[in-house]
Amino acid sequence: MIKRLIGMLMGQQPEKSSRPLRIPFEEHDIDIRKISPCATRIISTLNQSGHEAYVVGGAVRDLLLDVTPKDFDVVTDATPEQVRRVFRNSRIIGRRFRLVHVYCGDDLVEVSTFRAPHETSDTQDRKGRVLRDNTFGSINEDAIRRDFTVNALFYDMRTEEVLDFCGGYEDTRQSVLRIIGAPMQRYREDPVRMLRAIRLSEKLGLTIDSKTKAPFKKLAGLLGDVPTARLYDEFIKIIKSGSSASAVEQIVAHGFHAALFKKLGKIAEKSKEGEFLQLVFRKTDERINSEKSVSPAFLFAAILWSDVKIKWNYIEGDAKYMGALGRSIDDVCDGMGQTFIPKRLIADVRDIWYLQGRLLARRGKKPAQTLRHGRFRAGYDFLELRGFSGEVSEELVEWWRQFQEIPLDDQEAWLERNNAGGSTGPKKRARRRTRKTPSADVTASDE
């Protein structure tokens, strides 16, 4: 009673009843056949082994919103060790949040144990951020400690009912995103929840509740203390949401971009660089919504390209323009260690940038060599993006579009026909000659 009273004085929502609202099939209309066979088998097996088990979180939310779930998570009263003993083809992962990956052939389902609220100081840092989250509890405790009400829904496959402890079902009906508990406290526990709120609201067309949104600007700085790996994971989810353009605008509006890429703030300035970044995210959304893949390295190359371009343009008078580009790339990459970009992607980012110089050379053997480069397609797509923004000529983009479609045996003849007067990149400055030589055309360097 005392704990509940203190929570109410601090602005927390009162604890929900341990007895959930049970929504029958006639009301929620979730087709059980839409649940993955892997999740179905896991739940059935856990039930037969004497454990409770439910589909939980985003999958239930998406089914209620008539969205196809990306994956299906299962929650149970079995501990990770007990789940591991039931399923031979599984493994326990995580330290901050231990769960079990259960495999059904190529399919993977995450199985977690009911969690209790964080009450001990040794699980949090001095700012309240959760460091470990492995205190097991009951199903109603698990519901209350989740982030948003729409993510605290459970689907019982035995009765085909949706179990609602926090009012999430009504919020799905009203298209509202509402945090569970006191917003300030919940964001201090995990600042990434603020980014997640933006992502889910834009992806699912939900309106963020005013109390849920109120602390955003005040607490934006907390994202600077989040491990880079978690920021990377959440940023990639935003990119793959299919609504990254609008999500990034909201991220900038609330000041979250400082923990991601400060240059995203250019979007709000309506500058040329901002317009290019908006184009990047719009094109990314088009690919995602057309069920095409998106390379994180390509995206990072696009976000940071202006830094390379400024340095490259500054020394463009250098006859060896590829050398100038290489130096520019080196300078920018030296600072990439301060970002959350994984080191494994930096080499791919460099290749995409370097190809922007190689794509200027369209004579001799250079085009065929460039075409064989392992990252050519990404480099060309990036050139096309630059063409959309007006940074390079449409003629250059079209030339490479055609050339990559030419059969290998026909490339030489095609080059002879299509290179008359064609650009070969920055012009090499003529050298002074100390003795007379026969006149000849000065061709551009394609080093």
N, C-alpha and C positions, 0 to 999 in steps of 0.2 A: 504493500500500500504506500509506504513512504517513497519507494523508488518510483512508483507511478506518479505521485504528487510532484516530486522533484522534476521529473521529465516534463510534466505539463507546465510547470513554472518556467522551464527553459524553452518552451515553445514546441516541444516534441508532440507528435500525435500520440494519443493514448494507445496502449497496447491493444491489439485486436483480440477478439475472442478466440479461444483455442478451438471453438467449433466453427468451421468454415461455412460460408454460404455455398450450397451445392446447386450448381446450375445443371439441369437435366438436358439430355440430348435434344428434346423437343424445343428447347429455348436456344441453345448455343449452336446446334446444327453442324457440329464438327464430324466430318466423315472419317471414321476410324481407319479406313483404307488409305488415307493420305499420310498416315504415320509410317515411317520407314520400317521395312521388315526387320532390320537389325535391332532397332529400338524396341519393336514389338517382342522379338524373341528374348531380348535381355530382360525386359520387365516380366514376361511370363516365367522365365527361369528363376528370377529372384523371388517372385511370388510363390512358386513351387518349393523354393528353399526356405520358406517361412519369413520372408522379408517383405516390407512395404516397398513399392517402387512406382514412380509416376513419371510421365513426360512433364517437363517443367520449363518455365521461362519463355524465351523468345519463340520457340516453336508453337506453344499454345497461343501466345499473343498473335503471331502471324496468322495462324489458322482462323482465329476469331476475326481478324481484319481482312480475311480473304486474300492473304499473301502467301506464296509458296515458301515454306521454311527452307533456309539454307542447310540447316542441320537439326538434329534432334538430341537434346540433352536429357539424361535420366537422373533422377534423384531418389535416394533410398535411405532406409535406416541402417543398412549394412555398412560397416566400416570399410575403408579401402582394402584392408587385409582380407576381410570376409568376401568382398567382391572378387578379389584376386583369386581366392580359393575356388569360387564358383565357376569362374571363367578362365580356362587354361590359356586361351589366346588373348591375354591382356597384360597391361603393365601399369604400375603406380608411377605417377609423375608429380612434379611440383614440390615446392618447399613452403612457400607462403600459403598456398592453397592446394592441399594434396587431393588428387582425384585419380580415377582409373580410366585408362583408354582401353575399351573393349573392341576387338576387331571381329568383323564378320566378312571374311574374304577381303575385298578392297574397301569395304565400308568401315567407318570408325564412329563410335558413339562414346561421348564422355559421360562417365557415371560418377556423381558426387554424393557425399554423405550429408544428411541434414546438418546444418550448422546452427550454432547458438550465437547470440549477440556477443560482441567483443567487450569484456568487462575487466580484464586484467591488464595492468599497465605494461607488462613485459611483452605484450603483443602489439604495442603501438610505440611510435617515436614521440619526441617531445611536442611535436605539432599535431599529434592525434592521428597521423597516417598509420593505417594498419600494416604491420610488418608480417604477421602470421595470422592465419584464419583457419585454424584446425580444431576449434572447440566444437565438438559434436553436440547436437541437440535434438529437438522434436520437429515435426513438420511445421507446426505453427511458428516456432522460433525461427526456422529456416525461412519462412515467408517474410517475417518482419525484418530480418536482416538483409534482405535483397534490396536492390537500389530503387527501382520504380514499381509502382503498383501493377502496371501492365506486365511486368516481368515476374510477378509473384503469384502466378496462376499455375495450378497443377491439374493434369488430366489423368483421371483414373480409368484405365482401360477395362477394368473389371465391370464397372457400372456405367461407363461412358459418360461420366459427369465431370464438370470442371469445378475444382475446389478453389474458392476465393476467400482469403483471410484478410485482405487489405483494401478491398473495393476496386480491384483492378478490372473486374469484368465490366462494371459500369463505366469506368474510364475508357475502355475500348469502345464502348457504345457511343461515348461522347467525344472520342478522338482527342483525349487529354493525356499528357504525359506529366505524372505527378510523382515526386520523390516520396519515399516512405521515411517518416521521422522528421527530425529537425534538419532543414537543408544545410545550415552552417556546419553542424556536427558531421553530417554524412559526407560532405565534400572534404572536410578535413581528414576524415578516415581514408578517403580515396578521391583525390582531385580529378582523376580521369573520368569520374562520373559526370563532370560538367561537359567534357567533350562528348561523352556517350549520349548525353541528353540532346545535344545539337544534332549528332548523327541520326539518332532514332527519330527525332521530330521531323527532320527534313526527308529522311528515307520513307517514313510511314505516313507523312502528312498529319502528324499530331501537333497540337498546340501545347506548348510548355506552360504549365500552370504558373501563375504570377509569383507565388511564394517559392516555387522551385527555381525560378529564374532570377529572383531578386539578388542573391549573393554573388552572381557570376563575376561582375567587374571587381568587386571587393576582394574576391578570393582567387582571381586569375593567376596571381603570382605563385600560388601553391604548385602550379604545374611545373615550375622551374625545379622543384625538388623531386619530381617523379623520375624513376630510372629511365634511361634512354630507350631501353628495350620495350618498355610498356608504351612510351610515347610513339615509337615506331609502329607497334602493333595496332594501336588505335588509329593512327593516321592512315595506315593502309586500309583499315576497315572503312574509314571515311571515303577514301578514294574509290573503293570497290562497292560503295553503297549505291552508285548510280545517280546520286544527287550531290556530288562533291562541290559543284559550282555554288549552289545556294548554301551548303553547309560551311564552306570556307568564308563566304561573305558574313555569315553569322559568327564564325570564329573570330574574324577580324573585328567585327562590331563589339564583341565582348572582351577583346584584348587577349584572347588565348593564343594568338599567333606568335607572340613573343617567345613562347616556349617551344614553338615548332620552327617556323622560319619568319624572322622579322620582316623580310622583304614582302611577305604576303600583305603587309599593310599598304603596299602600293595599290592594291585593288581599290581601296577606299579613296585614293587620290585621283582616280580616273586618268592616270598617266599612261604613256605608251607601254611602259613596262607592266602597269596594272592591267591594261587591255590584253597584253600577251598572256599574262597569267590567267585571266578570265577565260581566254580562248583555250588554254591548256586544259582547264578543268571542264569546260563545256565539251571539248572533244573527247576527254576521258569518259564523261558520262555517256556520250553517244556510243562509245565502244562497249562499255559495260552493259548498257541497255539493249545493245545488239548482240549480247552474249559473246563478245569478243574478249580476248585477254588483254590485260594491261600490265606492262612491265614497270615495277617500282623504279628501276634504274632510269628508264626513259622519263618518268615523271620528275625525278630529282634533277636529271639533266636539264629539263625544261625550266624548272623553278630557279635554278642557279645560273642559267645560260647568260643572263644579262651581265653578270660579273665577268664571265669569260669574254663576252662580246665587247665590253667597254675596254678591257685591257688589250684585246686583239686589235680593235680599231685604233687605239692610241698609238700602236706601233705598225700600222698597216703599210707605212711607206717602206718598210724593210722588204728588200727584194725577195728574201727567203720567207715567204708568208707562212709556210708550214712551221718553220722554226719559231716565228712570232706566235703562232697559235699554240704551239707546244709550251712555250714559256708562260703564256696566259693560263693555260690549263694547269700547269704546275703550281702557279701562284694561288689559284682558286682551290685546288685540291689540298694545299697545305692547310687551309682553314676548315676543311670539311670534317676534320677530327673533332671540331667543337659542336657539330650537329649530331642528331640521332641516326644519321645514315650509317648503316652497317658497313664495315670495311670491305666486306665481300662484294658490295655493289659498286664500290668506287672505280674499279677497273672497267666495269661496263659503262659507267658514266663517262669516263675518260674516252673510251672508244667512240661513243656517240658524238662527243664534242670533236674529237680528232677527225672523224669522218666528214664533218662540215667543211674542213679544208680540202680533204681529198676529193670531195664531190665537185670542187671547182675545176678540177683537171679533167678535160674531156678529149684529149688527143693522145695519140700514140698508144702505148700499152697500159697506161694508167687506168682508163675506165674498166677494162677487163679485170685488172688486179683489184680495184676497189670493189667490183661486183662480187669477187670471191671472198671478201672480208667476212668473217664470222658474224659481225654485228651490222652488216650492210643494211638489212631490212629496217632495223631500228634507226640507223643513221639516215636512211632515205625518208622514213616516216617523220623524223625530226625536221629534215629539210622541207618536207611538205607542210609541216606546221608553221615553219618560218615563212613559207610562201603564202599561207593563208593570212598571216599578219602583215604581209607586204615587205618583209625584211629582205627577201631574195626574190628574184624575178620568177614569174610563172613559167617563162621559157626554160629556165634551168630545171625547175621541178618536172616539167613535161618531158624534157630531154631524157632525164633519168627514168621517168616512168616508162617511156618507150624502150629505152636501151635494155632494161632488165628483162623485158619480154622477148628480146631477140634471141633466137637459137645460137648456140656457141659458134657453129660453123659460119653463120651469117654476120657475126659481129663486125669483122674487119671491113666488109663491104658496106655495111650500114654506117660505120663511122666515117668512111670516105664520103658517103653521100650526104651525111648530116652534120659534118663539122666545118663546112665551108663558112668561114667568117664567124664560127662559133667561139664563144668565150672560153678561155682556158684558165681564168682566175686572175688575181692581181698581176699587173704588168711589171715585168722586171725592168729596172731602170737601165738605160743604155750605158755601156762602159765607154770611157774615153779610149781611143785607140792611138797608139804612138806611131803606127805605120799603116799605110793604106792596105785595105783588104777589099775583096770583092763585095759589092753590096749584097745584103741578104736581109730577109725579114727577121725582126727580133721577136722571138716567141716567149710566151710567159713561162715563168718557172713553175714546175709542178713537183718540186722536191717534197 
